[in-house]
Amino acid sequence: MSERSLNILIVGGGIAGCSAAIALSQRGHAVRIVEKQDAWRFQSSGIFVYANGLVSLDELGLLDEILQAGFPVPAGRNAYFDHKGVPITDTFYPSADNGRIPAILGIKRAEMHRVMAQRVDALGVTVTLGTTVDAIRDEGDSVRAVLSDGTEETADLVIGADGVRSAMRALIGIGLEPRYTGFGVWRSVHRRPQALTDKIMMMGPGIRFGIMPISDDMLYTFGTLAEPKSRFYDPAGWPEHMRTKFADFSGPASLFLEELGPDSQVLYTAVEEVGLELPWHRGRVVLIGDAAHASTPFMGQGGAMAMQDAVVLAEALALHETLDGALDAFGKARLPVCQFVQGVSHAVGEAGAKELDGDLEARNADLRKTAQEKVDQFYGRLAELNAEAETALRKGAASG
Ligand SMILES: Cc1cc2nc3c(=O)[nH]c(=O)nc-3n(C[C@H](O)[C@H](O)[C@H](O)COP(=O)(O)OP(=O)(O)OC[C@H]3O[C@@H](n4cnc5c(N)ncnc54)[C@H](O)[C@@H]3O)c2cc1C
């Protein structure tokens, strides 16, 4: 298959879809994206990209532009405070490639998308906005997709990169619905005081408030707490809700909470998870990104997992003789990594939600003792799993 150029249809132009389009067209495949939104619209604030995600961006050839558009946190420092602003401890995330790749970068999500969309365009990928797939027919040696504009597309491979609420999952007969996690996330965007350069995590009892620079002049804040299922908040009231919900926070949070008003950029998200068992493909259709493995955001890794899916999928297609072999190997390589991230992220969220007021001193003492060790263990294990996945991907190719 390494020599053959495939005709590939990608459904969804988010992080996973754009990354896949870049990785695959760089390897000579003919790629088209269909995206449901009628214009690129990113109603979001910021996103963290840790070193492993930046490595994928490097492999996609986007690292320099992303570093320019975002804000690499000096020394990868994360400063923990309690909710009253008393410092608890600092941790440092690992960089990659002997420090060439920073430990952690904050970036406005729309900026990340701008960089990706420009590259997609420069590579000649056709992007059709305002369009989705209504039906899929696998015809053995090709797959036909009926698009919502009434046209039909024949492809060698269809990639479902349509996010946590993926319609492609159902179209290929997977009846898995996203699971509500019990958490809501409130995010807001502000001007960055020049002295604020760390990632900040403020730890209340069962409630968190974080601050992260995303550019030379902007930062975003994110507050997480338990929220009842199906709780609807009218977007017009989001700034006021955010201010009220995190009113117990002071110290570094105060300035930003006080700033919140009707014109603030605030976003509320009820967090859902997807844990799809293998296989992630049916015939010639494969699911990637959140469509296959949406995670809670506590490790800030969902975007990185989506980008790495794209890189590994392109590699699997190059290494394996048959499409089925490549898709099978792709899923097997990615599942352990994504499940590990999901599991740790889920556990972090659950542990935080169970805290009570009276537990805080013990919690803080534990943080001082173990927080750095936990960071090191997480990234150490992630690196091991990635190395195992790479070996498995290559071994399968040699034997199959
Ligand atoms: C509150 C919160 C905070 C997060 N913070 C971080 C973070 O700091 N760092 C990080 O790495 N990750 C973070 N994540 C996770 C990250 O956002 C996701 O993992 C990532 O966006 C997944 O990319 P994706 O392309 O798979 O899905 P999406 O980003 O959801 O993109 C899917 C795309 O498909 C389109 N689409 C949907 N349905 C259809 C359809 N039927 N047809 C055509 N197109 C369709 C959508 O319009 C969209 O463009 C966070 C998640 C949440 C909920």
The ligand as a Gaussian input file, in Angstrom:
#p B3LYP/6-31G(d) Opt

LIG

0 1
 C      -13.790000      21.654000      28.115000
 C      -12.747000      20.979000      27.288000
 C      -11.434000      21.402000      27.337000
 C      -10.458000      20.774000      26.580000
 N       -9.179000      21.199000      26.682000
 C       -8.221000      20.566000      25.968000
 C       -6.857000      20.981000      26.066000
 O       -6.517000      21.920000      26.781000
 N       -5.939000      20.297000      25.324000
 C       -6.284000      19.264000      24.507000
 O       -5.405000      18.680000      23.839000
 N       -7.553000      18.860000      24.399000
 C       -8.525000      19.477000      25.109000
 N       -9.814000      19.077000      24.990000
 C      -10.134000      17.968000      24.071000
 C      -10.165000      18.434000      22.643000
 O      -11.001000      19.550000      22.508000
 C      -10.673000      17.327000      21.735000
 O      -10.094000      16.112000      22.079000
 C      -10.367000      17.645000      20.274000
 O      -11.007000      18.828000      19.892000
 C      -10.816000      16.485000      19.406000
 O      -10.698000      16.839000      18.056000
 P      -11.668000      16.204000      16.982000
 O      -11.236000      16.777000      15.687000
 O      -11.716000      14.736000      17.150000
 O      -13.115000      16.727000      17.358000
 P      -13.670000      18.204000      17.254000
 O      -12.648000      19.172000      17.677000
 O      -14.977000      18.182000      17.982000
 O      -13.947000      18.423000      15.700000
 C      -14.987000      17.753000      15.029000
 C      -15.296000      18.503000      13.761000
 O      -16.258000      17.763000      13.017000
 C      -17.340000      18.623000      12.626000
 N      -18.521000      17.776000      12.535000
 C      -19.280000      17.307000      13.551000
 N      -20.247000      16.506000      13.069000
 C      -20.097000      16.479000      11.736000
 C      -20.774000      15.812000      10.695000
 N      -21.814000      15.000000      10.948000
 N      -20.357000      16.009000       9.426000
 C      -19.304000      16.806000       9.143000
 N      -18.614000      17.455000      10.095000
 C      -18.994000      17.279000      11.381000
 C      -17.399000      19.670000      13.713000
 O      -18.053000      20.834000      13.267000
 C      -15.911000      19.882000      14.002000
 O      -15.348000      20.807000      13.112000
 C      -10.815000      19.701000      25.735000
 C      -12.126000      19.260000      25.676000
 C      -13.098000      19.896000      26.443000
 C      -14.518000      19.392000      26.368000

